[in-house]
C-alpha cells in the first residue's frame, strides 16, 4: 500500500499505522495481500490451461481490489474463453 486510504499520506512498505492520521491499516493491507494472492492464483491456473478456474480466481481478486493489471488479466482470460 503506497498511500493511506484516509488521508492520502505516503506510506513505507507494510506500515501498520498511518504516521499522519493514525489509521490502523492492517485490514486494508490484508485485503491487498488477498487480492494479490488471487491474482497470482489466476496466473498459475491460466498457465495450467484451467481457464474457468482462472476466471473465478481473477474475479475474486477484482472484488477485493481493482487494479489495472487484474482488470487487464481478466479481459485477457475472458477473451480467451
N, C-alpha and C positions, 0 to 999 in steps of 0.2 A: 504494500500500500504506500503510494507516494505522498498522498495528501490526506489530511484529516477530513472526514466527510461532514464534520460540523463547522469548523472554522477555516478550512482550506489551508492550514499551515503545512509546510513541508515537513515530512517525517523521515527519520532514519529507518532503515530496514527493520521490520519486526518490532517496532516501538509499541509497547502495550498500552501506553497512556500518552495522549497528546500533550506536548510540553506547553502549548499555548492555552488550551481551554480545559485541560484535564479530563477529556472524554476517554472512557475506557474503550479501547479499540480491539479487545480480544474477540468479540463476536464478529465484527466486520473482517478481521484478519482470518478467523476460522472459516467464514463463508468464502473468502477469496481463495483460500487453500483448497476447499472442497471443489470450487469451480475449476481450479487448475487440475485437480485430480481427475475430474470427469472429462475434461478436455484431453488430457493425456490418455485416458482410457479409450476415448473415441479414436484417437490416432492409432493406438495399438489394435483396436478392433478393425479399423479401416485397413491396416496393413495385413490383417489376417483374413481380409475379404468377408468380414461379417458386417455388411452394410446396415442391416436392420438394427443390430445392437449398437453400431457406431452412431446411428441417428439418435437413438434413445439416450446414449451417453452424452452426446453434444447438446441435446435439448436440456438435460439435467444441468449441464454447465451453464447454459444460457439463462436458465431460470434463476440460478444463483447470482450470476454476474454477466452482464452483456459487455463483451469485449469485441473489438474489431476482428481479431483473429478467430474467435469462436464463431462469430457470425459468418465469416468467410468460409470457414471449415464446414459449417452447417449447410451453406449454399452449395459448396462443392459436393458434399456427400449426397444431398437431396438431388442434385443434378445427375449424379452417378447411378441413381436407382432406376 
